[in-house]
């Protein structure tokens, strides 16, 4: 999977640079550039303009980019293929200790039934 597909901010044709977005959200950008960014976001798709309205109403504007980066990281982790499981060993390759433990268990259960049959008769 291409790494740029995992970035939720860069799905636009010409994405807004995160540095510019950070300057806009923290109020460090001049009004001309702010207006250009607002105009670009309002002319984009309905989903992006709704997202922009939500960002405008957010109470923690300084943390938005960090939150978006956290989402990108979590999304990338979830989209990674699952780790392959190690195949099980065949029964023939089991260690001798397991075979002996199984044999002992069978002998104990068998002895129990034999003794129980002798005691009841």
Secondary structure as the mmCIF struct_conf table of DSSP 4:
data_model
#
loop_
_struct_conf.conf_type_id
_struct_conf.id
_struct_conf.beg_label_comp_id
_struct_conf.beg_label_asym_id
_struct_conf.beg_label_seq_id
_struct_conf.end_label_comp_id
_struct_conf.end_label_asym_id
_struct_conf.end_label_seq_id
HELX_RH_3T_P HELX_RH_3T_P1 UNK A 3 UNK A 6
BEND BEND1 UNK A 8 UNK A 9
BEND BEND2 UNK A 12 UNK A 14
HELX_LH_PP_P HELX_LH_PP_P1 UNK A 15 UNK A 17
HELX_RH_AL_P HELX_RH_AL_P1 UNK A 18 UNK A 26
TURN_TY1_P TURN_TY1_P1 UNK A 27 UNK A 27
BEND BEND3 UNK A 29 UNK A 29
HELX_RH_AL_P HELX_RH_AL_P2 UNK A 31 UNK A 42
TURN_TY1_P TURN_TY1_P2 UNK A 43 UNK A 43
BEND BEND4 UNK A 44 UNK A 44
HELX_RH_AL_P HELX_RH_AL_P3 UNK A 46 UNK A 57
BEND BEND5 UNK A 59 UNK A 59
HELX_RH_3T_P HELX_RH_3T_P2 UNK A 61 UNK A 63
HELX_RH_AL_P HELX_RH_AL_P4 UNK A 64 UNK A 79
BEND BEND6 UNK A 80 UNK A 80
HELX_LH_PP_P HELX_LH_PP_P2 UNK A 81 UNK A 90
HELX_RH_3T_P HELX_RH_3T_P3 UNK A 91 UNK A 93
BEND BEND7 UNK A 94 UNK A 94
HELX_RH_AL_P HELX_RH_AL_P5 UNK A 96 UNK A 120
#
